[in-house]
Amino acid sequence: QVLLVESGGGLVQAGGSLRLSCAATVRAFSNLAMGWFRQAPGKERELVGVISTSGGTYVPDSRFTVSRDDAKNAVYLQMNSLKPEDTAVYYCAAGPVLSRSDRQYTSWGQGTQVTVSS
């Protein structure tokens, strides 16, 4: 059982930055692949970035960076140069294997709202 709690969302102007955090309550956090996904109203959930147990990442958008701190059982999403189209609920996810597909992640946080104003 993995409990994930996201924080750091909020309202930001276009061009601004936000750092999202995800705190995990689990014994072996370092054994988990972690991911960030987002879902905007009326749209499907989409990948933001993932990070492996060794720290390797896949982040399609160069404005974003995913990192982890296994000592703190935490994963982070740094978002820079934000645009209104980045507005969405951002979710943290954990799973046994690294994947770009949300279907491979078995535990999810409740999400945190990010709103970017123009």
Secondary structure, DSSP 8 states (H G I E B T S, - for coil): --EEEEE--EEEETT--EEEEEEEE-TTGGG-EEEEEEE-TTS--EEEEEE-TTS-EE-SSTTEEEEEEGGGTEEEEEE-S--GGG-EEEEEEEESS--SSGGG--EE---EEEEEE-
